[in-house]
Amino acid sequence: MSGMSAEERQREIVKTARRTGAVDVNELAAELGVARETVRRDLRALEDHGLVRRTHGGAYPVESAGFETTLAFRATSHVPEKRRIAAAAAELLGDAETVFVDEGFTPQLIAESLPRDRPLTVVTASLATAGALAEADNKTVLLLGGRVRPGTLATVDHWTTKMLAGFVIDLAFIGANGISREHGLTTPDPAVSEVKSQAIRAARRTVFAGVHTKFGAVSFCRFAEISALEAIVTSTFLPASEAHRYSMQGPQVIRV
């Protein structure tokens, strides 16, 4: 593959990253038949175009309007970190009696971490979350109707937002594909963005929970500002200095 142009190499790198979830500089150099510095240069260019985020020794794909990971993939990525975050987010329930649980694997883990010793009404667009809680003690589960997205098994479109508009919810647990101080919370799909926006409008309190790789990433559709959040729950992989910068915009930032 050493005869490939830079554009062809970069297209192949993005394809591999999206298929496998991450790429390694050494492995790419061997597969493409080029020097490691060439791969690093390609990754820098791809990061400049918002297609990947570089890590030490590699990169992972950025979700965009043309690419989004499935729920099945998310259930295999950063799982210990997501479980810690979910447990910490669930502890912010307070005296809430009604909660919205967003689509995604981390929100599903939050739902499963909610206390079982008190009545609670859970509103969700996620079929996976509704199924996980359907037989739980003291839980009333309201599944929002609408078109089901095959990759995430969540409902969207006007049926979903119309149902949400009729509720006043004590606490919304929200996820995002990206969160940045400049652009707020973002997601690739406009239909998903509208559901998230409506959930935040319906909620008295909003908590964002997400792994460290979400921070600094920017996707296609903006649905909330950082100042709309009561709290951000993430892990200690997000540097304390960066967490402080987010907290300056209003929310409490909890690192676990």
C-alpha positions as CSV (number, residue, x, y, z in Angstrom):
1,M,0.0,0.0,0.0
2,S,3.0,2.3,0.1
3,G,2.1,3.7,-3.4
4,M,-1.1,5.3,-1.9
5,S,-1.5,9.0,-1.9
6,A,-2.0,10.9,1.4
7,E,-5.7,11.2,0.7
8,E,-6.0,7.5,0.0
9,R,-4.1,6.7,3.2
10,Q,-6.2,9.0,5.3
11,R,-9.4,7.6,3.9
12,E,-8.2,4.1,4.8
13,I,-7.2,5.2,8.3
14,V,-10.7,6.6,8.9
15,K,-12.3,3.5,7.5
16,T,-10.2,1.3,9.8
17,A,-10.8,3.5,12.9
18,R,-14.6,3.4,12.3
19,R,-14.5,-0.4,11.9
20,T,-12.4,-1.2,14.9
21,G,-13.0,1.7,17.2
22,A,-9.4,2.8,17.4
23,V,-6.1,2.7,15.4
24,D,-2.5,2.3,16.5
25,V,0.4,4.2,14.8
26,N,2.7,1.2,14.7
27,E,0.1,-1.1,13.3
28,L,-1.0,1.4,10.6
29,A,2.6,2.0,9.6
30,A,3.1,-1.7,9.0
31,E,-0.2,-2.2,7.2
32,L,0.2,0.9,5.0
33,G,3.9,0.3,4.3
34,V,4.9,3.8,5.4
35,A,7.0,5.4,8.2
36,R,5.4,6.0,11.6
37,E,5.9,9.7,11.2
38,T,3.9,9.6,8.0
39,V,1.0,8.0,9.9
40,R,1.3,10.6,12.7
41,R,1.2,13.4,10.0
42,D,-1.9,11.7,8.5
43,L,-3.5,11.6,12.0
44,R,-2.8,15.2,12.6
45,A,-4.5,16.1,9.3
46,L,-7.5,14.0,10.1
47,E,-7.8,15.5,13.6
48,D,-7.6,19.0,12.0
49,H,-10.6,17.9,9.9
50,G,-12.5,16.6,12.9
51,L,-12.5,13.0,11.8
52,V,-10.3,11.5,14.6
53,R,-9.0,12.4,18.0
54,R,-5.4,11.5,18.6
55,T,-4.3,9.6,21.7
56,H,-0.9,8.4,22.9
57,G,0.2,6.1,20.1
58,G,-2.9,6.2,18.0
59,A,-6.4,7.7,17.5
60,Y,-10.1,7.0,17.7
61,P,-12.9,8.1,15.3
62,V,-15.0,11.1,16.0
63,E,-18.7,10.6,15.6
64,S,-20.2,12.9,13.0
65,A,-23.3,13.3,10.8
66,G,-21.9,10.5,8.6
67,F,-20.8,8.1,11.3
68,E,-22.1,7.1,14.7
69,T,-21.2,4.0,16.8
70,T,-23.8,1.5,17.7
71,L,-25.2,0.7,21.1
72,A,-23.5,-2.8,20.8
73,F,-20.1,-1.2,20.2
74,R,-20.6,1.3,23.1
75,A,-21.3,-1.6,25.4
76,T,-17.7,-2.8,24.8
77,S,-15.8,0.5,25.1
78,H,-14.5,2.0,28.3
79,V,-16.9,-0.1,30.3
80,P,-15.2,0.1,33.8
81,E,-15.0,3.9,33.4
82,K,-18.7,4.1,32.3
83,R,-19.7,2.0,35.3
84,R,-18.0,4.3,37.7
85,I,-19.5,7.4,36.1
86,A,-23.0,5.8,36.1
87,A,-22.8,5.0,39.8
88,A,-21.7,8.5,40.6
89,A,-24.4,10.1,38.4
90,A,-27.1,8.0,40.1
91,E,-26.1,9.3,43.5
92,L,-27.2,12.8,42.3
93,L,-30.9,11.7,42.2
94,G,-31.7,13.6,45.4
95,D,-35.4,13.8,46.0
96,A,-36.4,13.4,42.4
97,E,-39.5,11.3,41.7
98,T,-39.4,11.5,37.9
99,V,-36.3,11.1,35.8
100,F,-35.5,11.1,32.1
101,V,-32.8,8.6,31.0
102,D,-31.2,9.4,27.6
103,E,-30.3,6.9,24.9
104,G,-26.9,5.2,25.1
105,F,-25.0,2.7,27.1
106,T,-23.8,5.0,30.0
107,P,-27.4,6.3,30.6
108,Q,-28.6,2.7,30.6
109,L,-26.0,2.0,33.3
110,I,-27.3,5.0,35.3
111,A,-30.8,3.7,35.1
112,E,-29.7,0.3,36.4
113,S,-27.8,2.1,39.3
114,L,-30.9,4.0,40.5
115,P,-32.1,3.0,44.0
116,R,-34.6,0.1,44.2
117,D,-35.9,1.0,47.6
118,R,-38.2,3.9,46.6
119,P,-40.8,4.6,43.9
120,L,-39.5,6.3,40.8
121,T,-40.9,7.1,37.4
122,V,-38.4,6.7,34.5
123,V,-39.1,8.3,31.2
124,T,-36.9,7.1,28.3
125,A,-36.5,6.9,24.5
126,S,-34.3,3.9,24.9
127,L,-35.7,0.4,24.3
128,A,-32.7,-1.1,26.0
129,T,-33.2,1.0,29.1
130,A,-37.0,0.4,29.2
131,G,-36.3,-3.4,28.9
132,A,-33.7,-3.3,31.6
133,L,-36.1,-1.6,34.1
134,A,-39.4,-3.1,33.1
135,E,-39.5,-5.6,35.9
136,A,-37.6,-3.6,38.5
137,D,-39.2,-3.0,41.9
138,N,-40.7,0.4,42.5
139,K,-40.1,1.6,38.9
140,T,-42.8,2.9,36.6
141,V,-41.3,3.0,33.1
142,L,-42.7,5.3,30.3
143,L,-41.2,4.5,26.9
144,L,-41.5,7.4,24.5
145,G,-43.0,6.4,21.1
146,G,-41.6,7.2,17.7
147,R,-39.3,6.0,15.0
148,V,-36.7,3.5,16.3
149,R,-33.1,4.2,15.3
150,P,-31.5,0.8,14.5
151,G,-28.0,1.5,15.8
152,T,-29.0,2.8,19.2
153,L,-32.5,1.3,19.7
154,A,-33.9,4.6,20.7
155,T,-37.0,6.5,19.5
156,V,-37.0,9.9,17.7
157,D,-39.1,12.3,15.7
158,H,-42.2,14.3,16.5
159,W,-44.0,11.5,18.3
160,T,-41.2,11.4,20.8
161,T,-40.8,15.1,21.4
162,K,-44.6,15.6,21.6
163,M,-44.8,13.1,24.5
164,L,-41.8,14.8,26.2
165,A,-43.4,18.2,25.9
166,G,-46.3,17.1,28.0
167,F,-44.1,16.2,31.0
168,V,-42.4,18.1,33.8
169,I,-39.5,16.0,34.9
170,D,-37.5,16.4,38.0
171,L,-34.1,15.2,36.7
172,A,-32.7,14.4,33.2
173,F,-29.7,12.3,32.7
174,I,-28.3,13.4,29.4
175,G,-25.6,11.9,27.2
176,A,-23.8,13.4,24.1
177,N,-21.5,12.5,21.3
178,G,-19.4,15.5,22.1
179,I,-19.0,18.2,24.8
180,S,-16.9,21.3,24.5
181,R,-16.6,24.6,26.2
182,E,-17.0,26.4,22.9
183,H,-19.9,24.5,21.4
184,G,-21.6,22.9,24.3
185,L,-23.3,19.5,23.9
186,T,-23.5,18.0,20.4
187,T,-24.8,15.0,18.6
188,P,-24.6,13.9,14.9
189,D,-28.4,13.4,14.2
190,P,-30.8,16.3,14.1
191,A,-33.7,14.1,15.3
192,V,-31.7,12.9,18.3
193,S,-30.7,16.5,19.0
194,E,-34.4,17.6,19.2
195,V,-35.2,14.8,21.6
196,K,-32.4,15.8,23.9
197,S,-33.3,19.5,23.7
198,Q,-36.9,18.7,24.6
199,A,-35.8,16.6,27.5
200,I,-33.7,19.4,28.9
201,R,-36.6,21.9,28.4
202,A,-38.9,19.5,30.3
203,A,-36.5,18.9,33.2
204,R,-36.0,21.0,36.4
205,R,-32.4,19.7,36.7
206,T,-30.0,18.2,34.0
207,V,-26.9,16.1,34.6
208,F,-24.5,15.1,31.8
209,A,-22.6,11.9,32.2
210,G,-19.9,10.8,29.8
211,V,-16.4,9.3,29.4
212,H,-13.3,11.5,29.0
213,T,-13.1,11.0,25.3
214,K,-16.3,13.0,24.8
215,F,-14.6,16.2,26.0
216,G,-13.3,18.5,23.3
217,A,-15.2,16.6,20.6
218,V,-17.7,18.5,18.5
219,S,-20.5,16.9,16.4
220,F,-23.0,18.2,13.9
221,C,-26.0,19.4,16.0
222,R,-25.8,21.5,19.2
223,F,-28.5,20.9,21.7
224,A,-27.4,22.5,24.9
225,E,-25.0,25.0,26.5
226,I,-22.7,24.0,29.3
227,S,-24.5,26.5,31.5
228,A,-27.7,24.4,31.2
229,L,-26.2,21.6,33.2
230,E,-26.4,21.3,37.0
231,A,-23.5,18.8,37.0
232,I,-21.1,17.0,34.7
233,V,-20.0,13.5,35.8
234,T,-16.9,12.0,34.2
235,S,-13.7,10.2,35.2
236,T,-10.3,11.3,36.5
237,F,-9.0,10.7,32.9
238,L,-10.3,14.2,32.3
239,P,-7.5,16.5,33.7
240,A,-8.5,18.5,36.8
241,S,-7.4,21.7,35.0
242,E,-9.8,21.0,32.2
243,A,-12.6,20.0,34.6
244,H,-12.1,23.4,36.3
245,R,-12.6,25.2,33.0
246,Y,-15.9,23.5,32.5
247,S,-17.0,24.3,36.1
248,M,-16.4,28.0,35.4
249,Q,-19.4,27.9,33.0
250,G,-21.7,26.9,35.8
251,P,-22.0,23.1,36.5
252,Q,-20.4,21.1,39.3
253,V,-17.8,18.8,37.7
254,I,-17.5,15.4,39.4
255,R,-14.5,13.1,38.5
256,V,-14.5,9.5,39.6
